[in-house]
Amino acid sequence: MIEETLRAAGWRPGRRVPVARWRESLEKTGMVRMHGAAEAFLAEFGGLDVWIGGPGITCAKAPFTFDPDNLIGEEDRFADWSTAIGRALFPIGELDQGRFFLGIDENSEIYLVETWLATFGPAPGALEKLILGIAPQRIETAG
């Protein structure tokens, strides 16, 4: 089901898309930098729109898109959370049609970013959680 859902959105094994425009547009402010994990993830999954819905395992399934252009202007939010958790978060997309943002750290862990933070875990398993409707684990921070 995971692979079928990704394929329906346009993904295929070995897919590669250019990431330079996302790097340039989001690094302009100097608040975020595209690290290797973000580059690798976006090269494979950037530009995908996954239109899912309905009941999930622990939360409702929600559509998500991997288009960092939708997060231009939110670099400060990612920079602030990066400082709070000691990991470099780079914007990768949106969940639930912009209700939440998605970011990735240098270890390929994917996060739900809002006024609070939660983790879906490392990239392969995180995609599965997003598609199956498994809620991310909220991260408690001292701030």
A tleap script that builds the chain and sets N, CA, C and O, in Angstrom:
source leaprc.protein.ff14SB
mol = sequence {
  NMET ILE GLU GLU THR LEU ARG ALA ALA GLY
  TRP ARG PRO GLY ARG ARG VAL PRO VAL ALA
  ARG TRP ARG GLU SER LEU GLU LYS THR GLY
  MET VAL ARG MET HIE GLY ALA ALA GLU ALA
  PHE LEU ALA GLU PHE GLY GLY LEU ASP VAL
  TRP ILE GLY GLY PRO GLY ILE THR CYS ALA
  LYS ALA PRO PHE THR PHE ASP PRO ASP ASN
  LEU ILE GLY GLU GLU ASP ARG PHE ALA ASP
  TRP SER THR ALA ILE GLY ARG ALA LEU PHE
  PRO ILE GLY GLU LEU ASP GLN GLY ARG PHE
  PHE LEU GLY ILE ASP GLU ASN SER GLU ILE
  TYR LEU VAL GLU THR TRP LEU ALA THR PHE
  GLY PRO ALA PRO GLY ALA LEU GLU LYS LEU
  ILE LEU GLY ILE ALA PRO GLN ARG ILE GLU
  THR ALA CGLY
}
set mol.1.N position { 0.812 -1.194 0.000 }
set mol.1.CA position { 0.000 0.000 0.000 }
set mol.1.C position { 0.865 1.272 0.000 }
set mol.1.O position { 0.502 2.265 -0.630 }
set mol.2.N position { 1.980 1.244 0.688 }
set mol.2.CA position { 2.857 2.418 0.762 }
set mol.2.C position { 3.398 2.743 -0.633 }
set mol.2.O position { 3.265 3.869 -1.113 }
set mol.3.N position { 4.008 1.747 -1.272 }
set mol.3.CA position { 4.589 1.976 -2.596 }
set mol.3.C position { 3.514 2.364 -3.603 }
set mol.3.O position { 3.737 3.246 -4.432 }
set mol.4.N position { 2.359 1.722 -3.545 }
set mol.4.CA position { 1.285 2.039 -4.484 }
set mol.4.C position { 0.829 3.491 -4.325 }
set mol.4.O position { 0.580 4.180 -5.314 }
set mol.5.N position { 0.723 3.945 -3.088 }
set mol.5.CA position { 0.306 5.326 -2.823 }
set mol.5.C position { 1.331 6.306 -3.364 }
set mol.5.O position { 0.970 7.302 -3.992 }
set mol.6.N position { 2.610 6.030 -3.126 }
set mol.6.CA position { 3.667 6.911 -3.628 }
set mol.6.C position { 3.715 6.900 -5.148 }
set mol.6.O position { 3.897 7.948 -5.768 }
set mol.7.N position { 3.555 5.734 -5.756 }
set mol.7.CA position { 3.549 5.640 -7.222 }
set mol.7.C position { 2.385 6.425 -7.817 }
set mol.7.O position { 2.535 7.070 -8.854 }
set mol.8.N position { 1.227 6.371 -7.166 }
set mol.8.CA position { 0.064 7.113 -7.651 }
set mol.8.C position { 0.318 8.625 -7.631 }
set mol.8.O position { -0.287 9.374 -8.398 }
set mol.9.N position { 1.217 9.060 -6.748 }
set mol.9.CA position { 1.569 10.477 -6.652 }
set mol.9.C position { 2.692 10.858 -7.620 }
set mol.9.O position { 3.038 12.034 -7.727 }
set mol.10.N position { 3.265 9.873 -8.329 }
set mol.10.CA position { 4.311 10.170 -9.301 }
set mol.10.C position { 5.698 9.670 -8.954 }
set mol.10.O position { 6.635 9.851 -9.731 }
set mol.11.N position { 5.841 9.041 -7.791 }
set mol.11.CA position { 7.143 8.512 -7.403 }
set mol.11.C position { 7.422 7.205 -8.150 }
set mol.11.O position { 6.502 6.478 -8.523 }
set mol.12.N position { 8.693 6.930 -8.354 }
set mol.12.CA position { 9.132 5.649 -8.909 }
set mol.12.C position { 10.543 5.395 -8.388 }
set mol.12.O position { 11.256 6.346 -8.067 }
set mol.13.N position { 10.958 4.140 -8.298 }
set mol.13.CA position { 12.325 3.867 -7.848 }
set mol.13.C position { 13.336 4.589 -8.738 }
set mol.13.O position { 13.210 4.583 -9.963 }
set mol.14.N position { 14.330 5.205 -8.120 }
set mol.14.CA position { 15.351 5.918 -8.875 }
set mol.14.C position { 14.952 7.327 -9.291 }
set mol.14.O position { 15.705 7.991 -10.002 }
set mol.15.N position { 13.787 7.795 -8.865 }
set mol.15.CA position { 13.319 9.144 -9.234 }
set mol.15.C position { 14.299 10.188 -8.705 }
set mol.15.O position { 14.757 10.108 -7.565 }
set mol.16.N position { 14.607 11.158 -9.543 }
set mol.16.CA position { 15.492 12.255 -9.156 }
set mol.16.C position { 14.976 13.546 -9.778 }
set mol.16.O position { 14.763 13.622 -10.987 }
set mol.17.N position { 14.779 14.555 -8.944 }
set mol.17.CA position { 14.383 15.872 -9.425 }
set mol.17.C position { 15.414 16.889 -8.932 }
set mol.17.O position { 16.031 16.683 -7.887 }
set mol.18.N position { 15.604 17.974 -9.667 }
set mol.18.CA position { 16.559 18.995 -9.219 }
set mol.18.C position { 16.052 19.717 -7.967 }
set mol.18.O position { 14.857 19.979 -7.830 }
set mol.19.N position { 16.967 20.031 -7.070 }
set mol.19.CA position { 16.602 20.675 -5.809 }
set mol.19.C position { 17.172 22.091 -5.673 }
set mol.19.O position { 16.921 22.761 -4.671 }
set mol.20.N position { 17.928 22.547 -6.659 }
set mol.20.CA position { 18.619 23.839 -6.564 }
set mol.20.C position { 17.667 25.003 -6.296 }
set mol.20.O position { 17.993 25.891 -5.508 }
set mol.21.N position { 16.507 25.014 -6.928 }
set mol.21.CA position { 15.591 26.151 -6.733 }
set mol.21.C position { 15.085 26.207 -5.290 }
set mol.21.O position { 14.914 27.294 -4.738 }
set mol.22.N position { 14.843 25.043 -4.674 }
set mol.22.CA position { 14.405 25.025 -3.275 }
set mol.22.C position { 15.532 25.498 -2.363 }
set mol.22.O position { 15.309 26.259 -1.421 }
set mol.23.N position { 16.738 25.039 -2.654 }
set mol.23.CA position { 17.899 25.473 -1.860 }
set mol.23.C position { 18.020 26.999 -1.931 }
set mol.23.O position { 18.118 27.669 -0.903 }
set mol.24.N position { 18.012 27.537 -3.150 }
set mol.24.CA position { 18.192 28.980 -3.336 }
set mol.24.C position { 17.087 29.796 -2.673 }
set mol.24.O position { 17.370 30.772 -1.979 }
set mol.25.N position { 15.846 29.408 -2.879 }
set mol.25.CA position { 14.746 30.215 -2.342 }
set mol.25.C position { 14.676 30.166 -0.822 }
set mol.25.O position { 14.351 31.177 -0.198 }
set mol.26.N position { 14.969 29.026 -0.205 }
set mol.26.CA position { 14.856 28.926 1.251 }
set mol.26.C position { 16.123 29.352 1.992 }
set mol.26.O position { 16.055 29.712 3.168 }
set mol.27.N position { 17.262 29.316 1.330 }
set mol.27.CA position { 18.494 29.729 2.003 }
set mol.27.C position { 18.726 31.232 1.915 }
set mol.27.O position { 19.639 31.750 2.558 }
set mol.28.N position { 17.924 31.938 1.137 }
set mol.28.CA position { 18.088 33.386 0.949 }
set mol.28.C position { 18.159 34.155 2.257 }
set mol.28.O position { 18.956 35.084 2.388 }
set mol.29.N position { 17.339 33.779 3.219 }
set mol.29.CA position { 17.278 34.515 4.482 }
set mol.29.C position { 18.459 34.193 5.398 }
set mol.29.O position { 18.739 34.940 6.335 }
set mol.30.N position { 19.153 33.081 5.128 }
set mol.30.CA position { 20.254 32.670 5.984 }
set mol.30.C position { 19.808 31.955 7.244 }
set mol.30.O position { 20.636 31.624 8.092 }
set mol.31.N position { 18.497 31.710 7.381 }
set mol.31.CA position { 17.979 31.056 8.593 }
set mol.31.C position { 18.025 29.540 8.521 }
set mol.31.O position { 18.150 28.881 9.553 }
set mol.32.N position { 17.926 28.974 7.329 }
set mol.32.CA position { 17.984 27.519 7.156 }
set mol.32.C position { 18.980 27.186 6.058 }
set mol.32.O position { 19.216 27.982 5.149 }
set mol.33.N position { 19.561 25.990 6.159 }
set mol.33.CA position { 20.480 25.510 5.133 }
set mol.33.C position { 20.072 24.092 4.754 }
set mol.33.O position { 19.761 23.266 5.612 }
set mol.34.N position { 20.082 23.828 3.451 }
set mol.34.CA position { 19.747 22.494 2.980 }
set mol.34.C position { 20.930 21.572 3.247 }
set mol.34.O position { 21.994 21.725 2.647 }
set mol.35.N position { 20.739 20.624 4.142 }
set mol.35.CA position { 21.780 19.642 4.449 }
set mol.35.C position { 21.607 18.427 3.544 }
set mol.35.O position { 20.638 18.337 2.790 }
set mol.36.N position { 22.549 17.499 3.625 }
set mol.36.CA position { 22.553 16.329 2.750 }
set mol.36.C position { 21.294 15.483 2.828 }
set mol.36.O position { 20.819 14.989 1.805 }
set mol.37.N position { 20.741 15.306 4.035 }
set mol.37.CA position { 19.528 14.494 4.176 }
set mol.37.C position { 18.345 15.157 3.477 }
set mol.37.O position { 17.546 14.480 2.830 }
set mol.38.N position { 18.229 16.484 3.604 }
set mol.38.CA position { 17.144 17.207 2.932 }
set mol.38.C position { 17.308 17.122 1.419 }
set mol.38.O position { 16.336 16.911 0.694 }
set mol.39.N position { 18.531 17.286 0.952 }
set mol.39.CA position { 18.788 17.214 -0.485 }
set mol.39.C position { 18.438 15.838 -1.039 }
set mol.39.O position { 17.783 15.738 -2.077 }
set mol.40.N position { 18.863 14.788 -0.364 }
set mol.40.CA position { 18.582 13.430 -0.829 }
set mol.40.C position { 17.079 13.143 -0.808 }
set mol.40.O position { 16.544 12.557 -1.749 }
set mol.41.N position { 16.401 13.555 0.260 }
set mol.41.CA position { 14.968 13.310 0.376 }
set mol.41.C position { 14.203 14.047 -0.723 }
set mol.41.O position { 13.361 13.465 -1.407 }
set mol.42.N position { 14.510 15.337 -0.881 }
set mol.42.CA position { 13.790 16.125 -1.881 }
set mol.42.C position { 14.114 15.694 -3.302 }
set mol.42.O position { 13.255 15.784 -4.180 }
set mol.43.N position { 15.328 15.229 -3.548 }
set mol.43.CA position { 15.669 14.739 -4.884 }
set mol.43.C position { 14.790 13.552 -5.258 }
set mol.43.O position { 14.451 13.374 -6.428 }
set mol.44.N position { 14.420 12.744 -4.274 }
set mol.44.CA position { 13.583 11.573 -4.545 }
set mol.44.C position { 12.089 11.866 -4.444 }
set mol.44.O position { 11.304 11.360 -5.246 }
set mol.45.N position { 11.690 12.678 -3.469 }
set mol.45.CA position { 10.263 12.862 -3.200 }
set mol.45.C position { 9.745 14.277 -3.449 }
set mol.45.O position { 8.537 14.506 -3.383 }
set mol.46.N position { 10.632 15.229 -3.734 }
set mol.46.CA position { 10.216 16.604 -3.953 }
set mol.46.C position { 9.203 16.728 -5.087 }
set mol.46.O position { 9.337 16.101 -6.138 }
set mol.47.N position { 8.188 17.554 -4.846 }
set mol.47.CA position { 7.161 17.788 -5.854 }
set mol.47.C position { 5.987 16.825 -5.811 }
set mol.47.O position { 5.027 17.001 -6.561 }
set mol.48.N position { 6.038 15.807 -4.951 }
set mol.48.CA position { 4.935 14.852 -4.879 }
set mol.48.C position { 3.777 15.415 -4.059 }
set mol.48.O position { 3.979 16.021 -3.006 }
set mol.49.N position { 2.562 15.203 -4.562 }
set mol.49.CA position { 1.334 15.518 -3.843 }
set mol.49.C position { 0.627 14.198 -3.583 }
set mol.49.O position { 0.240 13.504 -4.523 }
set mol.50.N position { 0.459 13.852 -2.327 }
set mol.50.CA position { -0.185 12.594 -1.963 }
set mol.50.C position { -1.580 12.916 -1.430 }
set mol.50.O position { -1.727 13.465 -0.338 }
set mol.51.N position { -2.586 12.573 -2.202 }
set mol.51.CA position { -3.967 12.890 -1.847 }
set mol.51.C position { -4.624 11.673 -1.222 }
set mol.51.O position { -5.155 10.805 -1.916 }
set mol.52.N position { -4.577 11.628 0.102 }
set mol.52.CA position { -5.203 10.538 0.844 }
set mol.52.C position { -6.131 11.135 1.888 }
set mol.52.O position { -6.034 12.319 2.210 }
set mol.53.N position { -7.020 10.325 2.409 }
set mol.53.CA position { -7.935 10.766 3.448 }
set mol.53.C position { -8.627 9.558 4.053 }
set mol.53.O position { -8.426 8.424 3.619 }
set mol.54.N position { -9.436 9.817 5.053 }
set mol.54.CA position { -10.178 8.747 5.703 }
set mol.54.C position { -9.533 8.328 7.003 }
set mol.54.O position { -8.534 8.902 7.435 }
set mol.55.N position { -10.127 7.306 7.630 }
set mol.55.CA position { -9.584 6.861 8.908 }
set mol.55.C position { -8.212 6.211 8.754 }
set mol.55.O position { -7.945 5.503 7.783 }
set mol.56.N position { -7.365 6.466 9.723 }
set mol.56.CA position { -6.046 5.843 9.747 }
set mol.56.C position { -5.933 4.927 10.949 }
set mol.56.O position { -6.937 4.547 11.551 }
set mol.57.N position { -4.716 4.577 11.292 }
set mol.57.CA position { -4.487 3.659 12.408 }
set mol.57.C position { -4.644 4.368 13.755 }
set mol.57.O position { -5.366 3.881 14.625 }
set mol.58.N position { -3.969 5.526 13.939 }
set mol.58.CA position { -4.104 6.269 15.200 }
set mol.58.C position { -4.552 7.710 14.994 }
set mol.58.O position { -4.769 8.435 15.965 }
set mol.59.N position { -4.693 8.130 13.740 }
set mol.59.CA position { -5.213 9.456 13.418 }
set mol.59.C position { -5.744 9.401 11.983 }
set mol.59.O position { -5.456 8.464 11.238 }
set mol.60.N position { -6.508 10.402 11.614 }
set mol.60.CA position { -7.041 10.437 10.258 }
set mol.60.C position { -5.902 10.576 9.247 }
set mol.60.O position { -4.901 11.243 9.513 }
set mol.61.N position { -6.063 9.944 8.097 }
set mol.61.CA position { -5.113 10.139 7.007 }
set mol.61.C position { -5.348 11.535 6.432 }
set mol.61.O position { -6.491 11.964 6.275 }
set mol.62.N position { -4.268 12.235 6.123 }
set mol.62.CA position { -4.379 13.593 5.600 }
set mol.62.C position { -3.464 13.735 4.392 }
set mol.62.O position { -2.386 13.142 4.360 }
set mol.63.N position { -3.881 14.515 3.398 }
set mol.63.CA position { -3.025 14.727 2.239 }
set mol.63.C position { -1.740 15.453 2.647 }
set mol.63.O position { -1.724 16.236 3.597 }
set mol.64.N position { -0.678 15.176 1.914 }
set mol.64.CA position { 0.573 15.885 2.160 }
set mol.64.C position { 1.287 16.133 0.840 }
set mol.64.O position { 1.087 15.417 -0.142 }
set mol.65.N position { 2.118 17.157 0.842 }
set mol.65.CA position { 2.872 17.508 -0.349 }
set mol.65.C position { 4.309 17.803 0.048 }
set mol.65.O position { 4.569 18.389 1.099 }
set mol.66.N position { 5.227 17.392 -0.798 }
set mol.66.CA position { 6.640 17.678 -0.560 }
set mol.66.C position { 7.079 18.774 -1.523 }
set mol.66.O position { 7.737 18.509 -2.529 }
set mol.67.N position { 6.705 20.006 -1.198 }
set mol.67.CA position { 7.069 21.174 -1.998 }
set mol.67.C position { 7.520 22.286 -1.058 }
set mol.67.O position { 6.688 23.006 -0.506 }
set mol.68.N position { 8.826 22.429 -0.874 }
set mol.68.CA position { 9.344 23.456 0.039 }
set mol.68.C position { 8.959 24.879 -0.345 }
set mol.68.O position { 8.976 25.765 0.511 }
set mol.69.N position { 8.610 25.126 -1.615 }
set mol.69.CA position { 8.195 26.475 -2.010 }
set mol.69.C position { 6.997 26.952 -1.204 }
set mol.69.O position { 6.833 28.153 -0.991 }
set mol.70.N position { 6.162 26.030 -0.755 }
set mol.70.CA position { 4.993 26.393 0.042 }
set mol.70.C position { 5.378 26.932 1.414 }
set mol.70.O position { 4.536 27.485 2.121 }
set mol.71.N position { 6.642 26.775 1.798 }
set mol.71.CA position { 7.082 27.181 3.131 }
set mol.71.C position { 7.973 28.427 3.119 }
set mol.71.O position { 8.540 28.799 4.147 }
set mol.72.N position { 8.092 29.063 1.964 }
set mol.72.CA position { 8.856 30.310 1.911 }
set mol.72.C position { 8.171 31.314 2.837 }
set mol.72.O position { 6.959 31.518 2.764 }
set mol.73.N position { 8.960 31.930 3.699 }
set mol.73.CA position { 8.426 32.850 4.693 }
set mol.73.C position { 8.312 32.216 6.074 }
set mol.73.O position { 8.047 32.908 7.057 }
set mol.74.N position { 8.510 30.910 6.149 }
set mol.74.CA position { 8.441 30.194 7.428 }
set mol.74.C position { 9.825 29.767 7.917 }
set mol.74.O position { 9.934 28.991 8.867 }
set mol.75.N position { 10.867 30.263 7.283 }
set mol.75.CA position { 12.226 29.847 7.644 }
set mol.75.C position { 12.532 30.112 9.114 }
set mol.75.O position { 13.233 29.328 9.755 }
set mol.76.N position { 12.006 31.221 9.654 }
set mol.76.CA position { 12.274 31.538 11.059 }
set mol.76.C position { 11.699 30.482 11.995 }
set mol.76.O position { 12.307 30.165 13.017 }
set mol.77.N position { 10.539 29.937 11.659 }
set mol.77.CA position { 9.929 28.884 12.486 }
set mol.77.C position { 10.846 27.659 12.515 }
set mol.77.O position { 11.060 27.063 13.571 }
set mol.78.N position { 11.385 27.287 11.351 }
set mol.78.CA position { 12.273 26.125 11.275 }
set mol.78.C position { 13.591 26.407 11.991 }
set mol.78.O position { 14.147 25.520 12.638 }
set mol.79.N position { 14.088 27.625 11.880 }
set mol.79.CA position { 15.323 27.999 12.573 }
set mol.79.C position { 15.121 27.952 14.088 }
set mol.79.O position { 15.980 27.453 14.815 }
set mol.80.N position { 13.999 28.465 14.557 }
set mol.80.CA position { 13.714 28.454 15.997 }
set mol.80.C position { 13.619 27.027 16.530 }
set mol.80.O position { 14.186 26.716 17.577 }
set mol.81.N position { 12.903 26.160 15.810 }
set mol.81.CA position { 12.791 24.764 16.258 }
set mol.81.C position { 14.132 24.046 16.168 }
set mol.81.O position { 14.433 23.190 16.999 }
set mol.82.N position { 14.929 24.383 15.181 }
set mol.82.CA position { 16.268 23.791 15.068 }
set mol.82.C position { 17.082 24.101 16.316 }
set mol.82.O position { 17.746 23.224 16.870 }
set mol.83.N position { 17.026 25.341 16.749 }
set mol.83.CA position { 17.742 25.751 17.954 }
set mol.83.C position { 17.186 25.030 19.181 }
set mol.83.O position { 17.944 24.576 20.038 }
set mol.84.N position { 15.871 24.929 19.259 }
set mol.84.CA position { 15.231 24.316 20.427 }
set mol.84.C position { 15.590 22.837 20.599 }
set mol.84.O position { 15.732 22.363 21.725 }
set mol.85.N position { 15.738 22.110 19.492 }
set mol.85.CA position { 16.011 20.671 19.610 }
set mol.85.C position { 17.457 20.298 19.276 }
set mol.85.O position { 17.846 19.138 19.404 }
set mol.86.N position { 18.247 21.279 18.851 }
set mol.86.CA position { 19.650 21.007 18.559 }
set mol.86.C position { 19.860 20.198 17.282 }
set mol.86.O position { 20.850 19.478 17.157 }
set mol.87.N position { 18.950 20.313 16.356 }
set mol.87.CA position { 19.052 19.626 15.061 }
set mol.87.C position { 18.664 20.606 13.971 }
set mol.87.O position { 17.814 21.472 14.179 }
set mol.88.N position { 19.286 20.470 12.812 }
set mol.88.CA position { 19.032 21.388 11.700 }
set mol.88.C position { 17.807 20.938 10.905 }
set mol.88.O position { 17.884 19.991 10.122 }
set mol.89.N position { 16.677 21.619 11.106 }
set mol.89.CA position { 15.454 21.295 10.378 }
set mol.89.C position { 15.392 22.077 9.076 }
set mol.89.O position { 15.624 23.286 9.044 }
set mol.90.N position { 15.074 21.360 8.000 }
set mol.90.CA position { 14.899 22.016 6.705 }
set mol.90.C position { 13.468 21.757 6.243 }
set mol.90.O position { 12.990 20.625 6.321 }
set mol.91.N position { 12.780 22.792 5.764 }
set mol.91.CA position { 11.401 22.638 5.307 }
set mol.91.C position { 11.297 21.717 4.091 }
set mol.91.O position { 12.057 21.856 3.132 }
set mol.92.N position { 10.343 20.768 4.138 }
set mol.92.CA position { 10.162 19.882 2.981 }
set mol.92.C position { 8.735 19.867 2.444 }
set mol.92.O position { 8.513 19.402 1.326 }
set mol.93.N position { 7.758 20.364 3.210 }
set mol.93.CA position { 6.401 20.341 2.677 }
set mol.93.C position { 5.332 20.628 3.705 }
set mol.93.O position { 5.593 21.155 4.786 }
set mol.94.N position { 4.106 20.260 3.329 }
set mol.94.CA position { 2.940 20.528 4.161 }
set mol.94.C position { 2.115 19.270 4.360 }
set mol.94.O position { 2.124 18.357 3.534 }
set mol.95.N position { 1.405 19.246 5.470 }
set mol.95.CA position { 0.484 18.165 5.808 }
set mol.95.C position { -0.893 18.771 6.002 }
set mol.95.O position { -1.022 19.853 6.576 }
set mol.96.N position { -1.914 18.088 5.533 }
set mol.96.CA position { -3.302 18.507 5.695 }
set mol.96.C position { -3.540 19.875 5.071 }
set mol.96.O position { -4.096 20.773 5.703 }
set mol.97.N position { -3.110 20.019 3.824 }
set mol.97.CA position { -3.336 21.212 3.012 }
set mol.97.C position { -2.880 22.499 3.701 }
set mol.97.O position { -3.585 23.507 3.679 }
set mol.98.N position { -1.697 22.453 4.311 }
set mol.98.CA position { -1.094 23.630 4.917 }
set mol.98.C position { -1.399 23.806 6.394 }
set mol.98.O position { -0.911 24.753 7.011 }
set mol.99.N position { -2.189 22.923 6.973 }
set mol.99.CA position { -2.481 23.028 8.411 }
set mol.99.C position { -1.222 22.831 9.244 }
set mol.99.O position { -1.037 23.469 10.280 }
set mol.100.N position { -0.362 21.935 8.771 }
set mol.100.CA position { 0.913 21.665 9.441 }
set mol.100.C position { 2.033 21.717 8.414 }
set mol.100.O position { 1.803 21.518 7.220 }
set mol.101.N position { 3.243 21.985 8.885 }
set mol.101.CA position { 4.423 21.953 8.031 }
set mol.101.C position { 5.205 20.680 8.300 }
set mol.101.O position { 5.072 20.066 9.358 }
set mol.102.N position { 6.019 20.292 7.337 }
set mol.102.CA position { 6.888 19.133 7.477 }
set mol.102.C position { 8.331 19.571 7.296 }
set mol.102.O position { 8.636 20.386 6.426 }
set mol.103.N position { 9.216 19.026 8.121 }
set mol.103.CA position { 10.637 19.316 8.026 }
set mol.103.C position { 11.440 18.043 8.203 }
set mol.103.O position { 10.929 17.025 8.669 }
set mol.104.N position { 12.706 18.119 7.824 }
set mol.104.CA position { 13.599 16.962 7.954 }
set mol.104.C position { 14.897 17.434 8.593 }
set mol.104.O position { 15.391 18.517 8.279 }
set mol.105.N position { 15.451 16.616 9.495 }
set mol.105.CA position { 16.735 16.982 10.098 }
set mol.105.C position { 17.878 16.268 9.375 }
set mol.105.O position { 17.656 15.502 8.438 }
set mol.106.N position { 19.080 16.529 9.821 }
set mol.106.CA position { 20.265 15.985 9.153 }
set mol.106.C position { 20.387 14.469 9.275 }
set mol.106.O position { 21.202 13.857 8.584 }
set mol.107.N position { 19.578 13.852 10.153 }
set mol.107.CA position { 19.573 12.391 10.301 }
set mol.107.C position { 18.406 11.742 9.567 }
set mol.107.O position { 18.112 10.568 9.793 }
set mol.108.N position { 17.742 12.485 8.695 }
set mol.108.CA position { 16.585 12.033 7.900 }
set mol.108.C position { 15.338 11.775 8.734 }
set mol.108.O position { 14.452 11.035 8.307 }
set mol.109.N position { 15.257 12.377 9.921 }
set mol.109.CA position { 14.044 12.272 10.735 }
set mol.109.C position { 13.061 13.347 10.265 }
set mol.109.O position { 13.434 14.501 10.054 }
set mol.110.N position { 11.807 12.946 10.109 }
set mol.110.CA position { 10.788 13.863 9.596 }
set mol.110.C position { 9.902 14.345 10.737 }
set mol.110.O position { 9.467 13.564 11.584 }
set mol.111.N position { 9.644 15.659 10.739 }
set mol.111.CA position { 8.905 16.311 11.812 }
set mol.111.C position { 7.652 16.999 11.308 }
set mol.111.O position { 7.603 17.488 10.180 }
set mol.112.N position { 6.645 17.028 12.159 }
set mol.112.CA position { 5.492 17.886 11.994 }
set mol.112.C position { 5.852 19.163 12.740 }
set mol.112.O position { 6.220 19.119 13.914 }
set mol.113.N position { 5.746 20.297 12.061 }
set mol.113.CA position { 6.162 21.575 12.627 }
set mol.113.C position { 4.946 22.491 12.713 }
set mol.113.O position { 4.273 22.741 11.712 }
set mol.114.N position { 4.675 22.981 13.897 }
set mol.114.CA position { 3.564 23.897 14.135 }
set mol.114.C position { 4.035 24.840 15.225 }
set mol.114.O position { 5.208 25.215 15.244 }
set mol.115.N position { 3.138 25.239 16.148 }
set mol.115.CA position { 3.591 25.980 17.331 }
set mol.115.C position { 4.109 24.987 18.355 }
set mol.115.O position { 4.564 25.375 19.431 }
set mol.116.N position { 4.041 23.722 18.023 }
set mol.116.CA position { 4.603 22.599 18.764 }
set mol.116.C position { 5.281 21.699 17.744 }
set mol.116.O position { 5.159 21.921 16.540 }
set mol.117.N position { 5.988 20.697 18.213 }
set mol.117.CA position { 6.783 19.853 17.322 }
set mol.117.C position { 6.504 18.385 17.626 }
set mol.117.O position { 6.320 18.004 18.782 }
set mol.118.N position { 6.475 17.564 16.576 }
set mol.118.CA position { 6.289 16.119 16.738 }
set mol.118.C position { 7.140 15.419 15.685 }
set mol.118.O position { 7.453 16.001 14.646 }
set mol.119.N position { 7.510 14.178 15.953 }
set mol.119.CA position { 8.337 13.442 15.019 }
set mol.119.C position { 7.600 12.224 14.450 }
set mol.119.O position { 6.890 11.512 15.161 }
set mol.120.N position { 7.792 12.014 13.158 }
set mol.120.CA position { 7.303 10.803 12.498 }
set mol.120.C position { 8.407 9.745 12.464 }
set mol.120.O position { 8.169 8.614 12.040 }
set mol.121.N position { 9.626 10.112 12.915 }
set mol.121.CA position { 10.751 9.191 12.895 }
set mol.121.C position { 11.536 9.281 11.600 }
set mol.121.O position { 11.285 10.171 10.788 }
set mol.122.N position { 12.489 8.368 11.390 }
set mol.122.CA position { 13.329 8.374 10.192 }
set mol.122.C position { 12.511 8.200 8.913 }
set mol.122.O position { 11.457 7.565 8.913 }
set mol.123.N position { 13.020 8.778 7.826 }
set mol.123.CA position { 12.294 8.907 6.557 }
set mol.123.C position { 11.541 7.673 6.059 }
set mol.123.O position { 10.344 7.803 5.805 }
set mol.124.N position { 12.125 6.505 5.901 }
set mol.124.CA position { 11.306 5.424 5.335 }
set mol.124.C position { 10.079 5.107 6.191 }
set mol.124.O position { 8.976 4.973 5.663 }
set mol.125.N position { 10.261 4.989 7.486 }
set mol.125.CA position { 9.144 4.714 8.376 }
set mol.125.C position { 8.194 5.892 8.498 }
set mol.125.O position { 6.993 5.703 8.695 }
set mol.126.N position { 8.718 7.108 8.384 }
set mol.126.CA position { 7.889 8.309 8.468 }
set mol.126.C position { 6.891 8.363 7.314 }
set mol.126.O position { 5.735 8.739 7.506 }
set mol.127.N position { 7.331 7.993 6.135 }
set mol.127.CA position { 6.419 7.968 4.988 }
set mol.127.C position { 5.287 6.972 5.224 }
set mol.127.O position { 4.131 7.241 4.900 }
set mol.128.N position { 5.630 5.843 5.779 }
set mol.128.CA position { 4.630 4.826 6.096 }
set mol.128.C position { 3.614 5.380 7.092 }
set mol.128.O position { 2.411 5.179 6.930 }
set mol.129.N position { 4.096 6.076 8.120 }
set mol.129.CA position { 3.196 6.650 9.120 }
set mol.129.C position { 2.284 7.702 8.502 }
set mol.129.O position { 1.092 7.745 8.807 }
set mol.130.N position { 2.831 8.549 7.636 }
set mol.130.CA position { 2.015 9.557 6.972 }
set mol.130.C position { 0.915 8.909 6.130 }
set mol.130.O position { -0.234 9.350 6.156 }
set mol.131.N position { 1.266 7.877 5.397 }
set mol.131.CA position { 0.313 7.219 4.498 }
set mol.131.C position { -0.722 6.389 5.250 }
set mol.131.O position { -1.888 6.361 4.855 }
set mol.132.N position { -0.323 5.722 6.314 }
set mol.132.CA position { -1.234 4.847 7.056 }
set mol.132.C position { -2.073 5.582 8.108 }
set mol.132.O position { -3.020 5.015 8.654 }
set mol.133.N position { -1.725 6.837 8.391 }
set mol.133.CA position { -2.445 7.569 9.425 }
set mol.133.C position { -2.014 7.162 10.817 }
set mol.133.O position { -2.841 6.782 11.646 }
set mol.134.N position { -0.713 7.241 11.075 }
set mol.134.CA position { -0.164 6.975 12.402 }
set mol.134.C position { 0.357 8.306 12.939 }
set mol.134.O position { 1.236 8.927 12.341 }
set mol.135.N position { -0.190 8.731 14.062 }
set mol.135.CA position { 0.144 10.036 14.630 }
set mol.135.C position { 1.626 10.133 14.984 }
set mol.135.O position { 2.222 9.159 15.444 }
set mol.136.N position { 2.221 11.312 14.769 }
set mol.136.CA position { 3.612 11.508 15.181 }
set mol.136.C position { 3.694 11.647 16.696 }
set mol.136.O position { 2.698 11.928 17.364 }
set mol.137.N position { 4.889 11.448 17.221 }
set mol.137.CA position { 5.121 11.565 18.668 }
set mol.137.C position { 5.505 12.997 19.003 }
set mol.137.O position { 6.486 13.526 18.481 }
set mol.138.N position { 4.737 13.606 19.862 }
set mol.138.CA position { 5.000 14.992 20.247 }
set mol.138.C position { 6.316 15.089 21.005 }
set mol.138.O position { 6.642 14.227 21.820 }
set mol.139.N position { 7.064 16.145 20.726 }
set mol.139.CA position { 8.350 16.384 21.382 }
set mol.139.C position { 8.157 17.484 22.412 }
set mol.139.O position { 7.709 18.585 22.094 }
set mol.140.N position { 8.501 17.166 23.643 }
set mol.140.CA position { 8.422 18.163 24.715 }
set mol.140.C position { 9.735 18.932 24.736 }
set mol.140.O position { 10.815 18.342 24.770 }
set mol.141.N position { 9.629 20.243 24.715 }
set mol.141.CA position { 10.823 21.093 24.777 }
set mol.141.C position { 10.696 22.025 25.963 }
set mol.141.O position { 9.600 22.278 26.463 }
set mol.142.N position { 11.815 22.522 26.396 }
set mol.142.CA position { 11.833 23.420 27.558 }
set mol.142.C position { 11.625 24.857 27.106 }
set mol.142.O position { 12.456 25.708 27.425 }
set mol.143.N position { 10.599 25.157 26.408 }
set mol.143.CA position { 10.429 26.529 25.995 }
set mol.143.C position { 9.140 26.766 25.441 }
set mol.143.O position { 8.837 27.890 25.041 }
savepdb mol mol.pdb
quit
